């Protein structure tokens, strides 16, 4: 390798035979004064994704590193093995169904980080592409330039989610030292970027590049959108609460949610599922089984919704209308 800066692009992919070529091509077309490494974590796909990745690893042996194995690891474990295999001073992160729409994307991010040493994590501006309706909308990560990342994650006003959404983020490799990969995997936390971003918010500044450089696909199967019909709906939301418990352990003085509030969150997500299913019996039983949080706002609301069968049906149709609107926005 030369003395130039090295950028590793971390790619995780599973059953993405229809998009992975575009992802890899958009990385390999990047121009700029840097050395490029592409580390692909192929997570035991059941379609043709692995064969496509092997094709690229064979065609670009000096650039593409392919990680694969005899079993499916899941998003978090797969992502972590890819990050740990990256050797560049800077790491860019893009999923196997997203792609760069600017062939100087990596160069622009690298130049910004080099000229702003106080920034450790650089979000991309870009487009959300809603696959079902074929609509591409500009404006990704708009909040990053207007809000402190630590305030976002460690404030009682926190509404969930991550401060940087989608793919295309670039960060300094040295930030990996703050992440206990084994512990996050052991706890089976459901989303890889939530705990990582929250931890990094304690150690560095975040910013957003103004130029739109990436396209982020949004569709029903997106890992960041878990509808009621998803088989992992409950485990996903319980995992988010567990993630907050983990962060509370790490940063006790910055903890913004009590255990009681986390139990209320888990309760209400499960209650909404029963409301969606119009399962009055399970909804009533859930309330009866939650005496420790009976005085919390969400449990009180649930009690009003289940006062009678007619109250429950009315609440069902009101919530269902809002849910269907959300489905339209995310597909």
Residue, then its C-alpha position, 0 to 999 in steps of 0.5 A: x500500500x502507498x502512504x495515502x489514507x486508507x478507507x475501508x468500506x464495510x458492507x453487510x448483505x443478506x438475500x440481496x441478489x437484486x441490489x448488491x451489484x449496484x452497491x458494490x459497483x457504486x463503491x468501486x467507482x469511487x474516485x479520489x486520493x486514497x486507498x480503498x478496501x471493501x469488506x463484505x460480510x455475506x450472511x449465509x444468504x439463501x439466494x444468489x447473493x454469495x455467488x455475486x460477492x464471490x464474483x467481485x472478490x475474484x475480480x478485485x482481489x486487491x480491493x474486495x475482502x469477502x467474509x462468509x460462513x456456514x451459518x447466519x449470524x444476524x445483522x449485529x454479529x455480521x456487522x461487527x465481524x466486518x468492522x473488526x476486519x476493516x484495516x483503514x484509518x477511516x471506515x465507511x458503512x453502507x448496506x447491500x441494498x443502498x448505493x452511492x450516487x456520487x463517485x466522489x462520495x468517499x473523497x468528500x467525506x475524507x476531506x471533511x474529516x481531515x479538515x475537522x479533527x473534532x468530528x469523528x462521525x460524518x453522516x451523509x446527506x442523500x435520498x430515501x428511495x421508496x421502492x414500492x412507489x418508486x419515489x426518491x426524496x432528498x433529505x437524509x439525516x437533516x437533524x444531525x447538523x442541528x442537534x448534539x448527538x449526546x443530547x439526542x441520545x441522553x435526554x428525557x425527550x428522546x423519542x427513539x431511533x438513531x441520529x444518523x439513519x440509513x447508510x453511508x456514514x464515515x467514521x474514524x476507526x479509532x472509535x471502535x475502541x469504545x465498543x464492546x462487541x462481545x457484550x452487545x452480541x451476548x445481550x442480543x441487542x436487535x439494532x447494531x447502530x443504536x448502541x454504537x452511535x449512543x456510545x460514540x456520542x460520549x466521545x466525539x462530535x457528529x456532523x452531516x455532509x451537505x452534498x447528497x451522496x447516497x441512496x437509501x432504499x426504504x421498503x417493507x422488509x427494511x430492518x429499521x421498520x418493524x410492523x405489527x405483522x413482523x414475527x420479531x415485533x415484540x422481541x425487537x421492541x424489548x431489545x430496544x429497551x434492553x439497549x437502553x438498560x445497557x446504556x444506563x449501565x455504561x453511563x449511569x450519570x447520563x441515564x435518562x429513562x428509569x426502569x419503570x419507564x422502560x417497563x412502560x415502553x415494553x408494556x405499551x408496544x405489546x398492548x398496541x400489538x393486541x389492539x392491532x389484532x383486536x384481541x381484547x382478552x389479551x389486552x385486558x390480561x396484559x394490564x392485569x399483569x402490570x401492577x408495578x406500572x399501573x400508575x404510568x400514563x401509557x397503562x392508564x391510557x390502555x385502561x381507558x381503551x379497554x374500559x368496555x368492548x366498544x371503547x376497545x373497538x373504537x381505539x382499534x379503528x383510530x390506531x389502525x388508521x394511523x398505522x396504515x398511514x405509517x405503512x404507506x410512508x415506509x413502503 
